[in-house]
Amino acid sequence: MLVLSRKVGEKILIGDKIAITVVRVAQGIVRIGVEAPEELPIVREEIKGRLAEASADRTRTAGS
């Protein structure tokens, strides 16, 4: 894991098409902005499992 320090307004670039910007830091919470191609899904880790579960439910329902 690469760990970087950034100030508000500074960016981290991932390749040529993804930019992560520190938008705000307050009370232990960091707000970030993500710029990426529309075809690249961006999902918070804590909801990834829920999305996979919902997809599996739809697959089971369609197969019935």
PDB file of N, CA, C and O in Angstrom, chain B, residues numbered from 101:
ATOM      1  N   MET B 101       0.848  -1.178   0.000  1.00  0.00           N
ATOM      2  CA  MET B 101       0.000   0.000   0.000  1.00  0.00           C
ATOM      3  C   MET B 101       0.891   1.236   0.000  1.00  0.00           C
ATOM      4  O   MET B 101       1.827   1.347   0.792  1.00  0.00           O
ATOM      5  N   LEU B 102       0.592   2.134  -0.875  1.00  0.00           N
ATOM      6  CA  LEU B 102       1.272   3.421  -0.925  1.00  0.00           C
ATOM      7  C   LEU B 102       0.492   4.403  -0.058  1.00  0.00           C
ATOM      8  O   LEU B 102      -0.714   4.569  -0.243  1.00  0.00           O
ATOM      9  N   VAL B 103       1.165   5.054   0.883  1.00  0.00           N
ATOM     10  CA  VAL B 103       0.520   6.028   1.760  1.00  0.00           C
ATOM     11  C   VAL B 103       1.098   7.397   1.439  1.00  0.00           C
ATOM     12  O   VAL B 103       2.313   7.591   1.476  1.00  0.00           O
ATOM     13  N   LEU B 104       0.215   8.351   1.121  1.00  0.00           N
ATOM     14  CA  LEU B 104       0.635   9.699   0.756  1.00  0.00           C
ATOM     15  C   LEU B 104      -0.036  10.726   1.656  1.00  0.00           C
ATOM     16  O   LEU B 104      -1.150  10.512   2.134  1.00  0.00           O
ATOM     17  N   SER B 105       0.637  11.823   1.878  1.00  0.00           N
ATOM     18  CA  SER B 105       0.037  12.955   2.584  1.00  0.00           C
ATOM     19  C   SER B 105      -0.343  13.999   1.551  1.00  0.00           C
ATOM     20  O   SER B 105       0.447  14.298   0.656  1.00  0.00           O
ATOM     21  N   ARG B 106      -1.537  14.556   1.660  1.00  0.00           N
ATOM     22  CA  ARG B 106      -2.020  15.581   0.742  1.00  0.00           C
ATOM     23  C   ARG B 106      -2.729  16.649   1.548  1.00  0.00           C
ATOM     24  O   ARG B 106      -3.267  16.375   2.621  1.00  0.00           O
ATOM     25  N   LYS B 107      -2.728  17.850   1.037  1.00  0.00           N
ATOM     26  CA  LYS B 107      -3.473  18.954   1.631  1.00  0.00           C
ATOM     27  C   LYS B 107      -4.740  19.176   0.821  1.00  0.00           C
ATOM     28  O   LYS B 107      -4.847  18.706  -0.312  1.00  0.00           O
ATOM     29  N   VAL B 108      -5.693  19.886   1.395  1.00  0.00           N
ATOM     30  CA  VAL B 108      -6.937  20.186   0.694  1.00  0.00           C
ATOM     31  C   VAL B 108      -6.616  20.835  -0.650  1.00  0.00           C
ATOM     32  O   VAL B 108      -5.813  21.765  -0.729  1.00  0.00           O
ATOM     33  N   GLY B 109      -7.251  20.335  -1.694  1.00  0.00           N
ATOM     34  CA  GLY B 109      -7.045  20.846  -3.045  1.00  0.00           C
ATOM     35  C   GLY B 109      -5.979  20.109  -3.828  1.00  0.00           C
ATOM     36  O   GLY B 109      -5.913  20.241  -5.050  1.00  0.00           O
ATOM     37  N   GLU B 110      -5.143  19.337  -3.154  1.00  0.00           N
ATOM     38  CA  GLU B 110      -4.103  18.592  -3.860  1.00  0.00           C
ATOM     39  C   GLU B 110      -4.662  17.275  -4.400  1.00  0.00           C
ATOM     40  O   GLU B 110      -5.620  16.722  -3.860  1.00  0.00           O
ATOM     41  N   LYS B 111      -4.047  16.791  -5.468  1.00  0.00           N
ATOM     42  CA  LYS B 111      -4.537  15.594  -6.156  1.00  0.00           C
ATOM     43  C   LYS B 111      -3.524  14.473  -6.122  1.00  0.00           C
ATOM     44  O   LYS B 111      -2.322  14.682  -5.960  1.00  0.00           O
ATOM     45  N   ILE B 112      -4.053  13.281  -6.280  1.00  0.00           N
ATOM     46  CA  ILE B 112      -3.250  12.080  -6.519  1.00  0.00           C
ATOM     47  C   ILE B 112      -3.705  11.563  -7.877  1.00  0.00           C
ATOM     48  O   ILE B 112      -4.902  11.388  -8.105  1.00  0.00           O
ATOM     49  N   LEU B 113      -2.775  11.321  -8.763  1.00  0.00           N
ATOM     50  CA  LEU B 113      -3.107  10.832 -10.101  1.00  0.00           C
ATOM     51  C   LEU B 113      -2.825   9.339 -10.197  1.00  0.00           C
ATOM     52  O   LEU B 113      -1.781   8.863  -9.751  1.00  0.00           O
ATOM     53  N   ILE B 114      -3.760   8.613 -10.780  1.00  0.00           N
ATOM     54  CA  ILE B 114      -3.596   7.180 -11.011  1.00  0.00           C
ATOM     55  C   ILE B 114      -3.671   6.987 -12.522  1.00  0.00           C
ATOM     56  O   ILE B 114      -4.744   7.089 -13.117  1.00  0.00           O
ATOM     57  N   GLY B 115      -2.546   6.714 -13.123  1.00  0.00           N
ATOM     58  CA  GLY B 115      -2.493   6.625 -14.577  1.00  0.00           C
ATOM     59  C   GLY B 115      -2.820   7.980 -15.189  1.00  0.00           C
ATOM     60  O   GLY B 115      -2.601   9.023 -14.573  1.00  0.00           O
ATOM     61  N   ASP B 116      -3.345   7.949 -16.405  1.00  0.00           N
ATOM     62  CA  ASP B 116      -3.671   9.184 -17.117  1.00  0.00           C
ATOM     63  C   ASP B 116      -5.138   9.579 -16.978  1.00  0.00           C
ATOM     64  O   ASP B 116      -5.520  10.677 -17.380  1.00  0.00           O
ATOM     65  N   LYS B 117      -5.968   8.696 -16.411  1.00  0.00           N
ATOM     66  CA  LYS B 117      -7.406   8.935 -16.463  1.00  0.00           C
ATOM     67  C   LYS B 117      -8.098   9.041 -15.113  1.00  0.00           C
ATOM     68  O   LYS B 117      -9.304   9.285 -15.072  1.00  0.00           O
ATOM     69  N   ILE B 118      -7.380   8.868 -14.004  1.00  0.00           N
ATOM     70  CA  ILE B 118      -8.013   8.910 -12.685  1.00  0.00           C
ATOM     71  C   ILE B 118      -7.297   9.926 -11.812  1.00  0.00           C
ATOM     72  O   ILE B 118      -6.069   9.928 -11.717  1.00  0.00           O
ATOM     73  N   ALA B 119      -8.085  10.794 -11.170  1.00  0.00           N
ATOM     74  CA  ALA B 119      -7.543  11.783 -10.244  1.00  0.00           C
ATOM     75  C   ALA B 119      -8.357  11.751  -8.957  1.00  0.00           C
ATOM     76  O   ALA B 119      -9.588  11.763  -8.987  1.00  0.00           O
ATOM     77  N   ILE B 120      -7.663  11.709  -7.837  1.00  0.00           N
ATOM     78  CA  ILE B 120      -8.285  11.748  -6.520  1.00  0.00           C
ATOM     79  C   ILE B 120      -7.905  13.098  -5.911  1.00  0.00           C
ATOM     80  O   ILE B 120      -6.723  13.430  -5.824  1.00  0.00           O
ATOM     81  N   THR B 121      -8.912  13.880  -5.489  1.00  0.00           N
ATOM     82  CA  THR B 121      -8.671  15.205  -4.923  1.00  0.00           C
ATOM     83  C   THR B 121      -9.152  15.240  -3.480  1.00  0.00           C
ATOM     84  O   THR B 121     -10.256  14.791  -3.175  1.00  0.00           O
ATOM     85  N   VAL B 122      -8.314  15.777  -2.590  1.00  0.00           N
ATOM     86  CA  VAL B 122      -8.744  16.002  -1.209  1.00  0.00           C
ATOM     87  C   VAL B 122      -9.604  17.262  -1.224  1.00  0.00           C
ATOM     88  O   VAL B 122      -9.116  18.351  -1.524  1.00  0.00           O
ATOM     89  N   VAL B 123     -10.887  17.107  -0.899  1.00  0.00           N
ATOM     90  CA  VAL B 123     -11.829  18.226  -0.957  1.00  0.00           C
ATOM     91  C   VAL B 123     -11.915  18.943   0.385  1.00  0.00           C
ATOM     92  O   VAL B 123     -11.924  20.173   0.442  1.00  0.00           O
ATOM     93  N   ARG B 124     -11.979  18.155   1.478  1.00  0.00           N
ATOM     94  CA  ARG B 124     -12.116  18.768   2.797  1.00  0.00           C
ATOM     95  C   ARG B 124     -11.651  17.794   3.861  1.00  0.00           C
ATOM     96  O   ARG B 124     -11.804  16.581   3.716  1.00  0.00           O
ATOM     97  N   VAL B 125     -11.076  18.335   4.940  1.00  0.00           N
ATOM     98  CA  VAL B 125     -10.701  17.549   6.104  1.00  0.00           C
ATOM     99  C   VAL B 125     -11.271  18.272   7.316  1.00  0.00           C
ATOM    100  O   VAL B 125     -10.953  19.438   7.554  1.00  0.00           O
ATOM    101  N   ALA B 126     -12.115  17.580   8.086  1.00  0.00           N
ATOM    102  CA  ALA B 126     -12.712  18.198   9.265  1.00  0.00           C
ATOM    103  C   ALA B 126     -13.121  17.128  10.263  1.00  0.00           C
ATOM    104  O   ALA B 126     -13.723  16.123   9.885  1.00  0.00           O
ATOM    105  N   GLN B 127     -12.804  17.332  11.510  1.00  0.00           N
ATOM    106  CA  GLN B 127     -13.229  16.448  12.600  1.00  0.00           C
ATOM    107  C   GLN B 127     -12.940  14.978  12.320  1.00  0.00           C
ATOM    108  O   GLN B 127     -13.781  14.116  12.574  1.00  0.00           O
ATOM    109  N   GLY B 128     -11.763  14.697  11.803  1.00  0.00           N
ATOM    110  CA  GLY B 128     -11.369  13.319  11.555  1.00  0.00           C
ATOM    111  C   GLY B 128     -11.983  12.680  10.329  1.00  0.00           C
ATOM    112  O   GLY B 128     -11.831  11.477  10.114  1.00  0.00           O
ATOM    113  N   ILE B 129     -12.673  13.464   9.522  1.00  0.00           N
ATOM    114  CA  ILE B 129     -13.290  12.943   8.297  1.00  0.00           C
ATOM    115  C   ILE B 129     -12.628  13.594   7.096  1.00  0.00           C
ATOM    116  O   ILE B 129     -12.446  14.811   7.053  1.00  0.00           O
ATOM    117  N   VAL B 130     -12.272  12.767   6.119  1.00  0.00           N
ATOM    118  CA  VAL B 130     -11.658  13.272   4.890  1.00  0.00           C
ATOM    119  C   VAL B 130     -12.671  13.116   3.771  1.00  0.00           C
ATOM    120  O   VAL B 130     -13.184  12.020   3.542  1.00  0.00           O
ATOM    121  N   ARG B 131     -12.962  14.198   3.079  1.00  0.00           N
ATOM    122  CA  ARG B 131     -13.868  14.143   1.921  1.00  0.00           C
ATOM    123  C   ARG B 131     -12.985  14.197   0.681  1.00  0.00           C
ATOM    124  O   ARG B 131     -12.148  15.088   0.534  1.00  0.00           O
ATOM    125  N   ILE B 132     -13.188  13.225  -0.212  1.00  0.00           N
ATOM    126  CA  ILE B 132     -12.387  13.169  -1.438  1.00  0.00           C
ATOM    127  C   ILE B 132     -13.295  13.212  -2.654  1.00  0.00           C
ATOM    128  O   ILE B 132     -14.466  12.837  -2.597  1.00  0.00           O
ATOM    129  N   GLY B 133     -12.728  13.675  -3.746  1.00  0.00           N
ATOM    130  CA  GLY B 133     -13.417  13.655  -5.029  1.00  0.00           C
ATOM    131  C   GLY B 133     -12.668  12.729  -5.963  1.00  0.00           C
ATOM    132  O   GLY B 133     -11.438  12.673  -5.939  1.00  0.00           O
ATOM    133  N   VAL B 134     -13.405  12.002  -6.786  1.00  0.00           N
ATOM    134  CA  VAL B 134     -12.797  11.063  -7.724  1.00  0.00           C
ATOM    135  C   VAL B 134     -13.217  11.432  -9.135  1.00  0.00           C
ATOM    136  O   VAL B 134     -14.408  11.501  -9.436  1.00  0.00           O
ATOM    137  N   GLU B 135     -12.253  11.665  -9.989  1.00  0.00           N
ATOM    138  CA  GLU B 135     -12.507  11.898 -11.412  1.00  0.00           C
ATOM    139  C   GLU B 135     -11.991  10.676 -12.154  1.00  0.00           C
ATOM    140  O   GLU B 135     -10.810  10.338 -12.073  1.00  0.00           O
ATOM    141  N   ALA B 136     -12.897  10.010 -12.887  1.00  0.00           N
ATOM    142  CA  ALA B 136     -12.524   8.799 -13.609  1.00  0.00           C
ATOM    143  C   ALA B 136     -13.450   8.647 -14.805  1.00  0.00           C
ATOM    144  O   ALA B 136     -14.518   9.259 -14.843  1.00  0.00           O
ATOM    145  N   PRO B 137     -13.053   7.837 -15.782  1.00  0.00           N
ATOM    146  CA  PRO B 137     -13.933   7.588 -16.924  1.00  0.00           C
ATOM    147  C   PRO B 137     -15.266   7.015 -16.452  1.00  0.00           C
ATOM    148  O   PRO B 137     -15.317   6.257 -15.483  1.00  0.00           O
ATOM    149  N   GLU B 138     -16.331   7.377 -17.136  1.00  0.00           N
ATOM    150  CA  GLU B 138     -17.670   6.943 -16.764  1.00  0.00           C
ATOM    151  C   GLU B 138     -17.815   5.421 -16.737  1.00  0.00           C
ATOM    152  O   GLU B 138     -18.578   4.886 -15.932  1.00  0.00           O
ATOM    153  N   GLU B 139     -17.095   4.730 -17.600  1.00  0.00           N
ATOM    154  CA  GLU B 139     -17.220   3.270 -17.668  1.00  0.00           C
ATOM    155  C   GLU B 139     -16.507   2.551 -16.516  1.00  0.00           C
ATOM    156  O   GLU B 139     -16.623   1.332 -16.389  1.00  0.00           O
ATOM    157  N   LEU B 140     -15.782   3.280 -15.687  1.00  0.00           N
ATOM    158  CA  LEU B 140     -15.081   2.688 -14.550  1.00  0.00           C
ATOM    159  C   LEU B 140     -15.942   2.821 -13.296  1.00  0.00           C
ATOM    160  O   LEU B 140     -16.121   3.929 -12.791  1.00  0.00           O
ATOM    161  N   PRO B 141     -16.480   1.707 -12.784  1.00  0.00           N
ATOM    162  CA  PRO B 141     -17.327   1.804 -11.590  1.00  0.00           C
ATOM    163  C   PRO B 141     -16.505   2.210 -10.374  1.00  0.00           C
ATOM    164  O   PRO B 141     -15.395   1.717 -10.173  1.00  0.00           O
ATOM    165  N   ILE B 142     -17.052   3.105  -9.570  1.00  0.00           N
ATOM    166  CA  ILE B 142     -16.413   3.543  -8.333  1.00  0.00           C
ATOM    167  C   ILE B 142     -17.412   3.254  -7.218  1.00  0.00           C
ATOM    168  O   ILE B 142     -18.516   3.798  -7.210  1.00  0.00           O
ATOM    169  N   VAL B 143     -17.024   2.400  -6.283  1.00  0.00           N
ATOM    170  CA  VAL B 143     -17.931   1.961  -5.233  1.00  0.00           C
ATOM    171  C   VAL B 143     -17.199   2.005  -3.893  1.00  0.00           C
ATOM    172  O   VAL B 143     -16.035   1.616  -3.798  1.00  0.00           O
ATOM    173  N   ARG B 144     -17.900   2.487  -2.852  1.00  0.00           N
ATOM    174  CA  ARG B 144     -17.321   2.452  -1.506  1.00  0.00           C
ATOM    175  C   ARG B 144     -17.220   0.992  -1.065  1.00  0.00           C
ATOM    176  O   ARG B 144     -18.116   0.189  -1.326  1.00  0.00           O
ATOM    177  N   GLU B 145     -16.130   0.666  -0.401  1.00  0.00           N
ATOM    178  CA  GLU B 145     -15.878  -0.714   0.009  1.00  0.00           C
ATOM    179  C   GLU B 145     -17.023  -1.282   0.845  1.00  0.00           C
ATOM    180  O   GLU B 145     -17.395  -2.442   0.668  1.00  0.00           O
ATOM    181  N   GLU B 146     -17.583  -0.487   1.748  1.00  0.00           N
ATOM    182  CA  GLU B 146     -18.601  -1.016   2.654  1.00  0.00           C
ATOM    183  C   GLU B 146     -19.910  -1.376   1.957  1.00  0.00           C
ATOM    184  O   GLU B 146     -20.719  -2.110   2.526  1.00  0.00           O
ATOM    185  N   ILE B 147     -20.139  -0.884   0.748  1.00  0.00           N
ATOM    186  CA  ILE B 147     -21.374  -1.270   0.055  1.00  0.00           C
ATOM    187  C   ILE B 147     -21.127  -2.277  -1.073  1.00  0.00           C
ATOM    188  O   ILE B 147     -22.077  -2.751  -1.697  1.00  0.00           O
ATOM    189  N   LYS B 148     -19.888  -2.597  -1.332  1.00  0.00           N
ATOM    190  CA  LYS B 148     -19.578  -3.558  -2.401  1.00  0.00           C
ATOM    191  C   LYS B 148     -20.240  -4.903  -2.129  1.00  0.00           C
ATOM    192  O   LYS B 148     -20.781  -5.514  -3.050  1.00  0.00           O
ATOM    193  N   GLY B 149     -20.210  -5.373  -0.894  1.00  0.00           N
ATOM    194  CA  GLY B 149     -20.835  -6.644  -0.544  1.00  0.00           C
ATOM    195  C   GLY B 149     -22.337  -6.611  -0.758  1.00  0.00           C
ATOM    196  O   GLY B 149     -22.922  -7.587  -1.229  1.00  0.00           O
ATOM    197  N   ARG B 150     -22.970  -5.483  -0.411  1.00  0.00           N
ATOM    198  CA  ARG B 150     -24.420  -5.355  -0.608  1.00  0.00           C
ATOM    199  C   ARG B 150     -24.774  -5.396  -2.088  1.00  0.00           C
ATOM    200  O   ARG B 150     -25.783  -5.990  -2.468  1.00  0.00           O
ATOM    201  N   LEU B 151     -23.956  -4.773  -2.923  1.00  0.00           N
ATOM    202  CA  LEU B 151     -24.214  -4.786  -4.366  1.00  0.00           C
ATOM    203  C   LEU B 151     -24.089  -6.205  -4.928  1.00  0.00           C
ATOM    204  O   LEU B 151     -24.899  -6.628  -5.752  1.00  0.00           O
ATOM    205  N   ALA B 152     -23.070  -6.930  -4.477  1.00  0.00           N
ATOM    206  CA  ALA B 152     -22.878  -8.301  -4.939  1.00  0.00           C
ATOM    207  C   ALA B 152     -24.047  -9.181  -4.492  1.00  0.00           C
ATOM    208  O   ALA B 152     -24.512 -10.037  -5.244  1.00  0.00           O
ATOM    209  N   GLU B 153     -24.514  -8.964  -3.269  1.00  0.00           N
ATOM    210  CA  GLU B 153     -25.648  -9.738  -2.751  1.00  0.00           C
ATOM    211  C   GLU B 153     -26.919  -9.451  -3.550  1.00  0.00           C
ATOM    212  O   GLU B 153     -27.663 -10.373  -3.886  1.00  0.00           O
ATOM    213  N   ALA B 154     -27.165  -8.190  -3.851  1.00  0.00           N
ATOM    214  CA  ALA B 154     -28.349  -7.812  -4.627  1.00  0.00           C
ATOM    215  C   ALA B 154     -28.280  -8.418  -6.031  1.00  0.00           C
ATOM    216  O   ALA B 154     -29.296  -8.857  -6.570  1.00  0.00           O
ATOM    217  N   SER B 155     -27.104  -8.441  -6.608  1.00  0.00           N
ATOM    218  CA  SER B 155     -26.932  -9.023  -7.939  1.00  0.00           C
ATOM    219  C   SER B 155     -27.212 -10.523  -7.901  1.00  0.00           C
ATOM    220  O   SER B 155     -27.849 -11.066  -8.803  1.00  0.00           O
ATOM    221  N   ALA B 156     -26.731 -11.185  -6.852  1.00  0.00           N
ATOM    222  CA  ALA B 156     -26.968 -12.631  -6.715  1.00  0.00           C
ATOM    223  C   ALA B 156     -28.464 -12.904  -6.535  1.00  0.00           C
ATOM    224  O   ALA B 156     -28.989 -13.875  -7.080  1.00  0.00           O
ATOM    225  N   ASP B 157     -29.145 -12.051  -5.776  1.00  0.00           N
ATOM    226  CA  ASP B 157     -30.593 -12.205  -5.586  1.00  0.00           C
ATOM    227  C   ASP B 157     -31.336 -12.075  -6.917  1.00  0.00           C
ATOM    228  O   ASP B 157     -32.250 -12.850  -7.199  1.00  0.00           O
ATOM    229  N   ARG B 158     -30.939 -11.090  -7.736  1.00  0.00           N
ATOM    230  CA  ARG B 158     -31.584 -10.896  -9.034  1.00  0.00           C
ATOM    231  C   ARG B 158     -31.342 -12.115  -9.921  1.00  0.00           C
ATOM    232  O   ARG B 158     -32.244 -12.532 -10.648  1.00  0.00           O
ATOM    233  N   THR B 159     -30.150 -12.690  -9.876  1.00  0.00           N
ATOM    234  CA  THR B 159     -29.823 -13.860 -10.686  1.00  0.00           C
ATOM    235  C   THR B 159     -30.676 -15.047 -10.271  1.00  0.00           C
ATOM    236  O   THR B 159     -31.202 -15.769 -11.118  1.00  0.00           O
ATOM    237  N   ARG B 160     -30.813 -15.250  -8.951  1.00  0.00           N
ATOM    238  CA  ARG B 160     -31.637 -16.368  -8.461  1.00  0.00           C
ATOM    239  C   ARG B 160     -33.095 -16.183  -8.852  1.00  0.00           C
ATOM    240  O   ARG B 160     -33.756 -17.150  -9.229  1.00  0.00           O
ATOM    241  N   THR B 161     -33.613 -14.951  -8.769  1.00  0.00           N
ATOM    242  CA  THR B 161     -35.002 -14.669  -9.115  1.00  0.00           C
ATOM    243  C   THR B 161     -35.241 -14.882 -10.603  1.00  0.00           C
ATOM    244  O   THR B 161     -36.270 -15.433 -10.993  1.00  0.00           O
ATOM    245  N   ALA B 162     -34.305 -14.453 -11.433  1.00  0.00           N
ATOM    246  CA  ALA B 162     -34.450 -14.603 -12.882  1.00  0.00           C
ATOM    247  C   ALA B 162     -34.415 -16.080 -13.286  1.00  0.00           C
ATOM    248  O   ALA B 162     -35.028 -16.466 -14.281  1.00  0.00           O
ATOM    249  N   GLY B 163     -33.703 -16.902 -12.521  1.00  0.00           N
ATOM    250  CA  GLY B 163     -33.578 -18.313 -12.847  1.00  0.00           C
ATOM    251  C   GLY B 163     -34.771 -19.144 -12.388  1.00  0.00           C
ATOM    252  O   GLY B 163     -34.889 -20.311 -12.759  1.00  0.00           O
ATOM    253  N   SER B 164     -35.657 -18.555 -11.584  1.00  0.00           N
ATOM    254  CA  SER B 164     -36.814 -19.314 -11.062  1.00  0.00           C
ATOM    255  C   SER B 164     -37.937 -19.412 -12.050  1.00  0.00           C
ATOM    256  O   SER B 164     -38.969 -20.016 -11.754  1.00  0.00           O
TER     257      SER B 164
END
